[in-house]
Amino acid sequence: MTVMIRAMVFDFDGLMLDTESALIEAYGDVHAHHGVPFDENLFLRSVGHADYAFDPWSAFGPHADRVPLDAHRRKLNLERNQRLEPLPGVVPLLLAGREAGLKLGVASNSGHGHVESHLGRLGLLGNFDFVACREDVSQPKPDPEIYQLVLQRLGVAGSAAVALEDSHTGLMAARRAGLHVVAVPNRATAHHEFGEAGWQVTSLTEVNLNQLVERFGARG
């Protein structure tokens, strides 16, 4: 029996907006301002890994006052974030799903304030039937709880839903909840393992609904 594709679930950071590069660059700018080298490669290892501990201010030494450092980083980060536009392919795929009658959700390890403020700023929030964030679950990705919640609220089975993820952590959460997964690695997650993805692309410009149907089932 052919399974109908009834829903798409989008990750947020790194998938819809390149907030991860904005964060990395803000840390790098603060380091450069103080003449302290920034180990970007080490920082990148922590992106998308909720259980990977990394101290971004370690290069300043154990006695550095981190409060003003992080305040400066937050200011630069916010300025960058407010200029971000959706990554290529996001809006066409989202609008095509809405037009086709698919249920649309968000599953993010970030908070509602962060996710919904950006979606609202970009005029995209109203396209989603449900937005799930870290406050809504007891365990973040890679635990499947957030995807299980989205499926419940959308009223669809995992086999009838496609998750769009940019990290191994998100991929594992979606797969453990039974969703099909399209992996879209970016600068920060190119080193991640995506072997369990049903499809890996370099950009969402490579994805359309007909292709999703061909790979994962019929649309209904």
Secondary structure as UniProt FT lines:
FT   STRAND          4..5
FT   STRAND          7..10
FT   TURN            14..16
FT   HELIX           19..33
FT   TURN            34..35
FT   HELIX           40..44
FT   TURN            45..48
FT   TURN            50..51
FT   TURN            56..57
FT   HELIX           58..60
FT   TURN            62..63
FT   HELIX           66..81
FT   TURN            82..83
FT   TURN            88..89
FT   HELIX           90..99
FT   TURN            100..101
FT   STRAND          103..107
FT   HELIX           112..121
FT   TURN            122..123
FT   HELIX           125..127
FT   STRAND          130..132
FT   HELIX           134..136
FT   TURN            141..142
FT   HELIX           145..154
FT   HELIX           158..160
FT   STRAND          161..165
FT   HELIX           168..176
FT   TURN            177..178
FT   STRAND          180..183
FT   TURN            187..191
FT   TURN            195..196
FT   STRAND          199..200
FT   HELIX           204..206
FT   HELIX           209..216
FT   STRAND          218..219
//
